[in-house]
Amino acid sequence: MAKSDSSVDLLRTPLYDLIIQQKAKLTEFSGWEMPVQFRGLKLEHQAVRTDVGVFDISHMGKFTLQGPQLLSSLQSLVPSDLERLQRGQAQYTVLLNSQGGIIDDIIVYNQGETETRKEKVIIIANAGTTQKDKTWFLEHLDRKTITFEDLSQEKVLIAIQGPRAISKLQPLVKENLSQLKFFGHLEGTILGKSAFIARTGYTGEDGFEVMVDPEVGQELWQSLCQTGVTPCGLGARDTLRLEAAMSLYGQDIGDGTTPLEAGLAWLVHLDSKGEFIGRKILEQQKAQRVNHRLVGLQMEGRHIARHGYPVFSDGNKVGEVTSGTLSPTLEKAIALAYVPRALSKVGSTLEIEVRGKLYPTKVVKKPFYRSPNRPYN
């Protein structure tokens, strides 16, 4: 993997040279030199909402695991019931520490049994937690029976997102993408080469995430851009995911927050599975109710609440903004913040300090924007 010439060595994805040719503005992200935008954040954001955009997300962690009774072994590491996954299905979930805190949010793709009757899964993790996750897996899984392969720097991962994702990607794919259900995945053929194709994403829109070898990834990127797909950077990826109220690890969720506090109770399957790390804490929180919750906030004016801005109620600081932006789709300032449970009801009025002044905000229902194009409406 190529390095940056800067004083701090930054990793570069196999698409770096193509991105440079497209005159992308670059930024450091989790140790990688990544495009933050190409032709403008708002243009890229709207392309995904109304047409189709393509993202280089090769910086994300990519693991392949194989072994007998693998899903059963992974059960102890997450609060979600993985054994209900059929071949070709995936589960968004979280790795938990002993206090129920979120080590990382991940997607587990069940690829079923191999020819040697071993179970196989692919796990996609956040870029900044790749090494931490890898260490956690290796510490908690039986390395004598389970094979763990880290493909994080060996594969290209590309996200094609938007209402026209199928029409743009299908001509390059052998398999019928319309038959792939939301959170379904398959081993397919793109540009005549093998590819992992999943109907998942981080934008709130329909779309696909494709993992391929570097040479295929470069050809795929060029082919998509040549047919009018808009190249998008991390800036649009962030505004899109925030409109969809999708959490960003390290800001909205982390080691000190549990899935129940973060509004991810739907990932916690206490009734259908046995012991897992952090279960006791989550059982206590469910019985006693959480003390604070991650809520959606909408500013009454256009003052933008950013990460770290304090939240007030009746002159008292009660929380802090985790993520905030001016929504390109809604043209309103939106934010996520942890506040006490008593203040977390939709309609509750709070204030956010912006540059030394308090401005009114209201708790609103999440997500801020629900796309009519999603396959899971």
N, C-alpha and C positions, 0 to 999 in steps of 0.2 A: 504494500500500500504506500503510495507516494506521500511525502511529507511537505509541509509548508516551509518556505524560506525564512519565515519570521523568527524572532528570537525564541518564541515558544513553538515547539513542534506541534503542528496540528495535523490530524489525519485528514486525508482527502479520499472521497469516494471515487470509483472508477469512472464516474460521469463528470468529474471535475473539469477536464479539458473542454468538454462540450458546453458546460455551463459557463466557462470563461468566454468561449466564442460567442455565447448569447448575451455577453456583457451584463451578467448578473452582479448585483451588489452582494458582497460576501460578509459573513459574520462568524464569530467563534460560537460554537454551540456544543457543549459537553465534550470538548476536546477535538471537535471536528471543524473544518473550514467549510461552511455551508452557505448556500444562497438564501438571503433573506427576502430578496425580491428581484424580479426581472424587469418588467415594464411598469410596475406600480402595484402596490398592495391592493388598492380598491379594485383595479381592473382584474387582477388575478382572483380576488375574492368573488367578484360577480361572475367571472367565467365559470367557476365551480358551481355557483348557485343556479346559473341559467344555461350553461353549456357543458363544458368539460375542461378540466385542468389536469396537469401531470406534475407530480412531486418526486424529487429524489429523496428517498428516506432510507438510503443505504447505510446511514449512520446507526440505525437501530440494531439492537442485539438480536442475533439469530442463532437458535440452538436446535439441534436435532438429537432426540433421545430415543434409544431402543432398548428393549429388555422384556423379559417375561413379567406379566402382571404390572406393567408400567403405570397404567392409570391408577391402579390401586395404591401403588407406592407414592404417587403424586398427591393422593387424597389428603395426606397428613400435612401438606404444605399450604393448602388453600381452603377457604371456607365454602367453596362451590363444589357440588357433586359432579365430579368428572366422569364417574363410571356410567352416567346416563348418556354420555356422548356416543353417538354412532359414528362409524367410519365416515369421514367426509364432513363432520360437524366440528364446530369450534366453540370455545367458551372464553369470554372475557372474564378475568378474575384477578385476584390480588394475592401476592405472597405476604404472609403475616409473621410478625415476630411474637415473642411470648406474651407481650402486652396487648396484642391485637392490633398493633400499629402496622401500617402498610410499608413493606420493604420495597415493593414495586407493583405496578399494575401491568398485567401481561395478557396475551392471548394464547391459549393452548389449542392447537389444531390436531385432532385425532386422525391419524392416517391409517389406523387399523393394524391388522397383523401382517407381518412380512412372510416371505416364503419359509423362513425358519421358525415360524409361529411366535415371533417376538412382536410385541406391540411397539408402534412407532408414533411419536408425536413431534411436531415442530412447535417451538415456543418463540414468540417475538416479544422482546423486552425493550425498555427505554435505553437510549444511547448512554445516558449518564450513569445508569445502574447496571450496565452489562457485566462488569467484572464482579460487582457485589452479588448479583444474582447467580452468576456462575459459581462463585465460592459457596453460596448458600445451598445450591443444588448438590454440589459435590460433597458437602458436609452432611447432608441429610438423606442422600440416596445411596443404595448399596452399589458401590462401584465395581463389585465383583460380578454382578449380574446385569447392571445397567450401563450401556455405552452412552457417553455424553460427548457431543461434537459441537464445537463453537465455530460457526460459519460467519461470524459478525463482519470480518474483514475480507471474506472470500466471495461473497455473493452481492449482487445488486438487488435492491428492493425498491420498486417503483410503485407509486399509488396513482391510479387513474380515477378521478372523482368527478361526479356531476351527472345530470340527467341524460347526457349523451355518451356516457362512458361505454356502454355496450356497443353502440353503433360505431364508435371510433376504434375500440379494441378488437371487436369480433373479426374484422377482415384479416387480422394477423394471427388469429387463434384457430386451431383445428376443431376444438370442441365447441358445442353449442352453449354459449355463456348464459343465454336466457333460461336455461334449465338449472342453473346453479342458484340455489336458494341463499338468502341472506345468512351470513356466517357459515356458508358452505365453502368447500375448497376441493381442489383436485390436482392431480399431477397431469398436466396437459402439455400441449405443444404450441409454442409461439415462434413464428418465423422459422419453422422446421426444427426447432431445438426444444429440449425438455424444459418445462417450467412449472413452478408451483404457483397456482392461481387461487386467490381467496376473494370472496365477495365481502370484504370488510373495509374499514376506513375510519378516518378520524376527522370527518368534516360535517357529519350529519346528512350527507348526500349518499345516493347510491354510488357504487363504484367498486373498484378491484385493487388488490395489492398483489403484485407479481414479484416472485423471487427467481432470479436466473443467474447464469454465469456472466461475468463482466462483459465479454464480447457481445453476448446476446442483449444485455441490458443497454449497451451503447447503441446498438442497431435499433432496439425498440424505442429508445428515447428519441432518436433522430426520426424514425418513421412516424411516430405520433405527432411530433412537432411539425413535420412536413405536411401532415394532413389537417393542420389547423388547431391542434390541441394546445392550449395555453400553458407554457411552463410557469410553475408557481413556486414561490419560496416559503421559508418558514414564517414570514410575516402573515401571509394569507392563511397559512395552516393554523396559526394561533387564533386569528379572528374568527375563522370558520368553526373551530372546535369550541370556542367560547360561546358563540351564538347557540351552539348545540348543547351547551352546558356540560361538555366533556372535560373531565379533570386533567390537569397537567401535573405530573409527578414532580415533586420538589417545590411546588407552589400551593396547589389546592389540596394535595394529599401527600403524606409522608410517614416517616417512622413514628411520629407522635400523634397520628390521627387514625381512627379505626374506620372500617367501611360503614358502620352504622352512623357515625358522626358525619361522614362525607356524603351521605345520601346514596350509598351503594348497598343498602340492605338487601336488594334483589340478588346480590351475589352470595349472600349468606344462607346456606341451606342446612340449618341446624336440625331439621326434622328428618332429613333423608340421608344423613351420613354420620359416621362415627367421630372419633377423636381427630382433632387437627390442632396445630400450633395456634394459640390465641383463643381457642374455643371458650374457655372459662370466662375470659374477660367479656367476650361478645354475649355470652349467656347472661352475665350480670347486667350489661348495658341494656339488653333487650328487656329484662325483668324490671329494671329500675328507671329505664329511659335515659337517653344521653343528656349530658349537661349543656352541650352546645352543638349546633348543626351548621353545615355548609348551606347557605341560602343564595338565591339569585337576587340581585339588587338592580333597580333601574333608577338612574338619576332623574330628577324632575327637570333639570336644565341640561345643558350640553357640557357641563364640567365633567372631565373624565377622571374617574377614580382608578388609581394605579395600584400595583402590587405594593403592599406595605402601608397604605394609607389607613389611618385609624378610623374606626366606626364608633359613633357616639349615640347615646340615648339619654335625654334629659340632662345633658351636660357631662355625663359620665362615659368614659371610654369602655365599650363593651365588646369590641372585636377589632379585626383588621382585615383589610381587603387582601385576597389572595391573587386574584386576576381581575383585570379591568381593561376596557377598551371602548372606543366609539364604534358601535355596530354598523358596518357598511350596509347591511340589509335593512335594518330597522331605523337607521339614522338616529339612534338614541344611545346614550352612554349606559353601559351595562357592566356588572361586576359580580364576582363571587366573594363571599366573606363568611367566616365563622362567627356566629352570634349566639347568645344564650337561647336555650330552647323557648323560653317565655316570649322572646322577641322574634322568633323564627316563623311565625304564621304569615301566610300571604296577606298582604295589605298593611302589615306593620310599618310604621313610619320611623325612620332613623335618620342620622346625619353622618356625612363623611367629611373629614377635614381635607381640603384641597388647598395647598399653598397657604396654610395658616388661617383659612376661613372655613366655616361649616356650611355645607349645602345639603338640602333635603334629598332623601332617597327612600324608595319603598321596596319592601320585599315582594317579589313577583314569582309566579310559578315558573319552574324550569321544565323544559329548555326555553330559552328566550325566543328561539325560532325553531319551528318544526317544518321541515321541508315536505312539500306535497309529493316530492319525487322519490322518497325513501321506499325501499321494497318492503319495509316492515311497518308501514302505517296501518 
